Amino acid sequence: MRWWPEPTAGEVVWCHFSDHINPKPKPRPGLIVWTKEDDPFNDVYFSIPPHAPHGQVPKLGALHPSMVRIAAAFAATSKPT
């Protein structure tokens, strides 16, 4: 298993999302809106993107710092109950 340093809120990373149709999760961009210290950041759910703009890590980019709080608030209100 491959591990990377944990992302921070506002980073866009290459994630593996299950679509419940295909046997293997589909890789696509995902926005990190919050983290916990005990979350695993490994190749089970993340991988290096095709063009690896930040080196051999799953990071694709990051939101402007002023947008991170807005994205986290939106994610908190969008959670299913």
PyMOL commands that set and color helices and strands:
alter all, ss='L'
color gray80, all
select helices_A, chain A and resi 65-78
alter helices_A, ss='H'
color red, helices_A
select strands_A, chain A and resi 11-17+26-31+59-62
alter strands_A, ss='S'
color yellow, strands_A
deselect
rebuild
show_as cartoon
